[in-house]
Amino acid sequence: MKPPPPLNYIRSFECSARHLSFTEAASELGYTQAAISNHVRALEQYLGRQLFIRYPRSLKLTEMGEAFLPTLRQALNQIDFATEAVLASARNKTVVISCPTSLAENWLARCVAGFSRKHPDVEILLHGTIWEDSTEQIADILISIRRFDNMPASGMQLWNDRLVLLCAPQLVHGQNAIRTPADVLKSNWIAVHGRQEFWQEMADALGIDASANDKRLSTNSTNIALEMAASGAGCIVTTQSLARTYVDRGLLVEPFQIRTRSAWNYYLAEGQASKGTTVSKVRDWIIAEAQKVIG
């Protein structure tokens, strides 16, 4: 099997793509401009595809370069996180938390900020994940979202979540406003990959036929879906815990006060290597704050 390309080739490409300049990439990474150019050319030869269109004074990504970059960037982020987490694990006052990005941005970031103000001596490294990954080996506290029939073997459920239907405020006013459940069938339904069942659950609660809607948008990220909904792209069904920030800020509203129990919930567990009282202090804070999430 063909061995993978050297990591410095990958980093040189990512940095060059970010700056669209071999010169700026060289300055950031500490190589010469010629070395960066050679790394990228060697990577192109390895792949058998051109990644950049080279102009006399600038660069432009090819379609292959555009397609290659997001996955590569995510892999580099994982490498950087793993490195930092290993270093942090040697520091007794550092707690590494792994959590789905959607919850980390919509709730846990504020929770951690409150803890940090009260305990400035404890360093927290917060790692947001899109899908579950291998952070179990290096995280002190792991928060995951699971369906009721796939609950983690060990872990504490943080709260009993509920599903809510949301849309932008402008969609509940005007000539074509959403006033009855039947009106929901006329709008775009924004779905999140892996959570398509949310719409079926809400349709059942509203008493409408989910198969009657053929106008759908989808994404792999709940936060992207929430932003699409806030921009007026359509309706979204998501958990109340993730919707709360958008509702509080007035970006989204519930056209109907119908909430149904969620089959998916968040669970907290400690990692394999515990730091004792420091981790317990952070865990207890998160659990206490979690009790305030669903009213």
Secondary structure, DSSP 8 states (H G I E B T S, - for coil): ------HHHHHHHHHHHHHT-HHHHHHHHT--HHHHHHHHHHHHHHHTS--EEE-SS-EEE-HHHHHHHHHHHHHHHHHHHHHHHHHHHTSTTEEEEEEEHHHIIIIIHHHHHHHHHH-TTSEEEEEEESS--SGGGT-SEEEEEEEGGG--SS-EE----EEEEEB-GGGGSSTT---SHHHHTTS-EEEETT-THHHHHHHHHHT--GGG---EEEES-HHHHHHHHHTTS-EEEEEHHHHHHHHHTTS-B-SS---EE-SEEEEEEE-SS--THHHHHHHHHHHHHHTTT--
